[in-house]
Amino acid sequence: MGEEAIPFAMLIIPIVIGMGYDAVTGIFNNIYFDTNCFATSWMNPFSVAIAQGVSGIPAFIRSNTLEYLCGHFYSFLV
C-alpha cells in the first residue's frame, strides 16, 4: 500500500464498518482503489512522461487510450 493511502484508510475503514462489513474489507477497498487509481492514471508524470522518455517512446503518445481506460475503470467502479 502506498503511504499516501494511509490517511484514507482512517476515513474508509470506519465508513465500511458502519455499512456492516469488517475492517479487512475496508483495508481491501483502500488497497484496491489506491493501486487501481495509480495503474489507470493517465496524467501520472512517472508512469507516462518519465517512463516513456526512458524507453524512447515520445511522451503522451497514447494519452487517448489511457483516457479511455481511465474512464472505463472509473465507470466500472461507479
N, C-alpha and C positions, 0 to 999 in steps of 0.2 A: 504494500500500500504506500502511496506517495505521502510524504509528510504534509502536503497541502490538504490532504483529505482528513487528517486527524480532527481539526475543528468541526468539520461536517459530521463526523461520527458522533460528536457530542450533541449535535442537533437531531440527527436522523434516528439514532437508537431510541431515545425517549418517544419519538413520534411512532416508530414501528411497534414498540412495546404497548403504547396507548391504543394501537389498532388491533392488539390481541396476538401479535407474533412475539417470538422470543428475540433475545439480543443477538443471537447468531444470524438471524435473518437481517437484522439491521446492519451488522458488520458486512454481510454479503452484499447488501444493497450499496453500501458505501464503497466497497472494493470494486464491485461490478461497474457502477456508474463512473467511478474515477478512471478505471482503465479503459472503459468504452469511450468516454469523452476524450481521453488522450489519444486513443488509437484512431478515432474518426475526426480529430481536429484538423481542419484544412488550413488553419491560419497559425498553427504552431510553428514558430520560426526554426526550431531544431529539426522537427520532423520533415519540414518542407524545404526551406531555403538552404540550411547548412548541409543536411544530408544529400540533397540533390547537387549542391555545389561540390561536395567531396567526391561524389560518384561521377561527376562530369556531365550530369543532366542539367539543362537550363532550368533555372529556378521557376517554380509555379507553372510548369508546362502542363500539368494535369490538374489544374485547380478546378476545372468544371467537373471532372469525375469525382474529385474529393468533395466538392459541394454537394453533388448528388448523393454520395454515400453518407455524408453527414446528415442531410435531410432525411434520407431513408431510415437511418438508425434512430434518429430522434422521433420521427413519426411512428416508428415501431414501438418506442418506449411509451408514447402517449396512448 
